[in-house]
Amino acid sequence: MSRSRGSAAGGIALAAAALLAVAAPSSVSAAPAPLSPGAAPASASADTYYAPAEGKTGTALKAALNDIISEQARLSYSQVWDALGDTDEDPSNPDNVILLYTGRSQAKSEHGGDLGDWNREHVWAKSHGDFGTSTGPGTDLHHLRPTDVRVNSIRGNKDFDNGGSAVSGAPGNYTDGDSFEPRDAVKGDVARMILYMAVRYEGEDGFADLEPNDRVGNGSAPYHGRLGVLKQWHREDPPDSFERNRNEVIHNEYQHNRNPFIDRPEWVEAIW
């Protein structure tokens, strides 16, 4: 089933502070500290980053974005643990991460495979294209998120769609035999992660050509659905500060590439 869903002295002090701010040199040698997901800084280089894609639509836009975002650093699967601690940090508690499907704040240290732990969820199910945990799509932070172990298991490798029965312990999530519906607050996040993967992995670097389709039950085929529903979720749940800042952390600290559908949401309709 489906559902809708001033004094002079003060002036002098301010002027002096402004001069100091202009004169203060910025360090070019110190490593930048990881960004906190509490804020959502705009990337001053985003316009330049996407310059080769401007003015394009359809397959030409998709190809141009693939060329741009394929320039990236790659992580090992073990490095993903620490990276997720930065990308998904709780803005109210730097010792915790926010879990994707439940929204629960949980200690970064409580990860693993036991019940109550959080683990690494492949939003584009790793069996859809059979890439496993290989460096590349299997370790791409743009679709890896911390999730409750039990909920991760319930989602499994199901496609995304509306409907099903409520997932116990994860309010707002629903599932049936072949699909999973996440809570409203992250529906757009899920859609943009799936569509990022479809643009980034085009069968050119030893992995399958990943594509969205309008089906569920895709199994091990390199497809993920349901496209019409994902586009609806993208429209209804636009990028928020947590998601935008996550994009910045991945770009600045880890992979040095971006999810274009977070920066330019209109490109979803321009391609699909």
C-alpha positions in Angstrom: 0.0 0.0 0.0 1.1 3.6 -0.4 0.7 6.8 1.6 1.0 10.5 0.8 2.9 12.0 3.0 26.8 52.5 18.9 29.7 54.8 20.9 32.9 56.1 19.3 35.0 53.8 21.4 32.9 50.9 20.1 33.4 52.1 16.5 37.2 52.2 17.0 37.2 48.7 18.5 35.2 47.4 15.6 37.4 49.0 13.0 40.5 47.6 14.7 39.0 44.1 14.7 38.1 44.4 11.1 41.7 45.4 10.2 43.1 42.5 12.2 40.8 40.1 10.4 42.0 41.3 7.0 45.6 41.3 8.0 45.6 37.9 9.7 47.3 35.3 7.5 45.7 31.9 7.0 47.7 28.8 7.5 48.3 26.6 4.4 50.2 23.8 6.1 47.9 22.8 9.0 45.4 20.0 8.2 41.8 21.3 8.4 39.7 20.0 11.3 36.8 17.8 10.3 33.6 19.8 9.9 30.8 19.4 12.3 27.4 18.5 10.8 25.8 21.2 12.9 26.5 23.8 10.2 26.2 23.7 6.4 29.0 25.8 4.9 28.6 26.6 1.2 31.5 25.6 -1.0 33.1 28.6 -2.6 34.5 26.4 -5.3 31.2 24.6 -6.2 30.6 26.8 -9.3 34.1 26.1 -10.6 33.7 22.4 -9.8 30.7 22.0 -11.9 31.7 24.3 -14.7 32.0 21.6 -17.4 28.5 20.5 -16.7 26.8 23.9 -17.0 24.2 24.2 -19.7 23.9 20.5 -20.4 20.9 18.2 -19.9 20.1 14.5 -20.3 22.8 12.1 -21.2 25.3 14.9 -21.9 24.8 16.2 -18.3 25.1 12.8 -16.8 28.3 12.1 -18.7 29.8 15.5 -17.7 29.0 14.9 -14.1 30.5 11.4 -14.2 33.8 12.9 -15.5 33.8 15.5 -12.7 32.9 13.3 -9.7 35.0 10.3 -10.8 38.1 12.3 -9.7 38.2 11.1 -6.1 40.3 9.6 -3.4 39.3 6.1 -2.3 39.0 4.6 1.2 39.4 1.1 2.4 36.4 -0.5 4.0 38.1 -0.4 7.4 38.7 3.4 7.0 34.9 3.9 6.6 34.3 3.4 10.3 36.3 6.5 11.3 35.1 8.5 8.3 31.4 7.9 9.2 32.2 9.2 12.6 33.0 12.6 11.0 30.4 12.6 8.2 27.5 11.7 10.4 28.5 13.3 13.6 25.6 14.4 15.9 25.7 18.2 15.9 24.6 18.2 19.5 27.1 15.6 20.7 30.5 15.2 19.0 31.0 11.8 20.6 28.0 10.4 18.7 26.7 9.7 15.2 23.1 10.0 13.9 21.8 6.7 12.6 20.1 6.9 9.2 16.9 5.0 9.5 16.1 5.4 13.2 17.5 8.9 13.7 19.0 7.6 17.0 22.1 9.3 18.4 24.6 6.7 19.3 28.3 6.6 20.5 30.8 6.5 17.7 32.6 3.7 19.6 29.5 1.4 19.6 29.9 0.0 16.2 30.2 -3.6 15.1 27.9 -6.5 14.4 26.1 -7.1 17.7 22.5 -6.2 18.4 22.4 -2.6 19.5 25.5 -1.6 17.6 25.6 0.5 14.5 27.2 -0.7 11.3 27.9 0.4 7.7 24.9 0.5 5.5 25.3 0.4 1.8 22.3 2.5 0.7 22.8 1.3 -2.9 22.7 -2.4 -1.8 26.1 -3.9 -2.5 24.5 -7.0 -4.1 22.9 -4.8 -6.8 25.9 -5.0 -9.2 27.8 -7.5 -7.0 30.5 -5.0 -5.9 30.6 -6.1 -2.3 32.9 -4.1 -0.1 35.5 -3.5 -2.8 37.4 -0.2 -2.7 35.3 1.9 -5.0 31.5 1.6 -4.9 31.8 -0.7 -1.8 33.5 2.1 0.2 32.1 5.2 -1.4 31.1 7.5 1.5 28.4 9.2 -0.6 26.1 6.2 0.0 27.5 4.7 3.2 25.7 5.6 6.4 25.7 4.4 10.0 22.6 2.3 10.8 21.3 0.2 13.6 22.4 -3.4 13.0 19.0 -4.9 13.2 17.4 -2.3 10.9 20.2 -2.8 8.5 19.4 -6.5 8.4 15.7 -5.9 7.9 16.4 -3.5 5.0 18.9 -6.1 3.5 19.2 -5.5 -0.2 15.6 -4.4 -0.9 14.8 -1.7 -3.4 13.1 1.5 -2.2 9.4 2.1 -2.5 6.4 3.3 -0.5 4.4 0.9 1.7 4.6 -2.2 3.8 4.4 -2.9 7.5 6.0 -0.7 10.2 9.5 -1.7 11.2 9.6 -2.4 14.9 12.1 -0.1 16.8 12.4 2.2 13.8 9.3 4.5 13.7 8.4 5.9 10.3 10.1 3.1 8.4 8.1 0.4 6.5 9.0 -2.8 4.7 7.5 -5.7 2.8 9.0 -8.6 0.9 10.8 -6.7 -1.8 11.0 -3.0 -0.7 11.9 -0.6 2.1 10.5 2.8 2.9 12.7 5.0 5.1 11.4 7.7 7.5 10.3 11.0 6.0 13.3 13.0 7.2 15.8 11.0 5.1 13.7 10.0 2.1 15.4 12.7 -0.1 18.9 11.7 1.3 18.3 8.1 0.2 17.1 9.2 -3.3 20.1 11.5 -3.8 22.5 8.8 -2.7 21.1 6.3 -5.2 21.2 8.8 -8.0 24.8 9.8 -7.2 25.8 6.1 -7.5 24.1 5.9 -10.9 26.1 8.8 -12.2 29.4 8.0 -10.6 29.6 4.3 -11.6 29.1 3.9 -15.3 31.0 0.7 -15.9 34.3 2.5 -16.7 36.5 1.4 -13.8 36.1 -2.3 -13.4 32.7 -2.1 -11.7 29.1 -2.6 -13.1 27.2 0.2 -14.7 24.8 1.2 -12.0 21.4 2.5 -13.1 18.1 3.3 -11.4 14.9 1.7 -12.7 11.2 1.7 -11.9 11.1 -1.8 -10.4 11.6 -3.6 -7.1 13.1 -7.0 -6.7 16.2 -6.2 -8.7 18.3 -8.8 -6.9 21.9 -8.9 -8.1 21.3 -6.9 -11.3 23.1 -3.5 -11.3 19.8 -1.6 -10.9 18.0 0.1 -8.1 14.4 1.2 -7.8 12.0 2.5 -7.7 13.0 5.6 -9.7 9.6 7.3 -9.8 9.3 7.1 -6.0 12.9 8.2 -5.5 12.2 11.3 -7.6 9.1 12.0 -5.5 11.2 11.7 -2.3 13.8 14.0 -3.7 11.2 16.7 -4.4 9.4 16.3 -1.1 12.5 16.1 1.1 15.1 18.7 -0.2 18.7 18.8 1.1 18.9 20.0 4.7 21.9 21.3 6.7 23.0 17.9 7.9 23.1 16.5 4.3 24.8 19.5 2.8 27.4 19.6 5.5 28.0 15.8 5.0 28.7 16.6 1.4 31.3 19.2 2.4 33.0 16.8 4.9 33.3 14.1 2.2 34.7 16.6 -0.3 37.1 18.5 2.0 38.3 15.7 4.2 38.0 12.4 2.4 37.1 11.7 -1.2 37.4 15.2 -2.6 34.3 14.7 -4.8 30.7 15.8 -4.3 27.2 14.6 -4.7 25.8 17.0 -7.4 22.2 16.4 -6.5 22.8 17.9 -3.1 24.4 21.0 -4.6 22.1 21.3 -7.6 18.8 19.5 -6.9 17.3 20.6 -10.3 19.7 18.2 -12.1 17.7 15.2 -11.1 14.9 16.2 -13.4 17.4 17.4 -16.0 18.7 13.8 -16.3 15.7 11.6 -15.4 
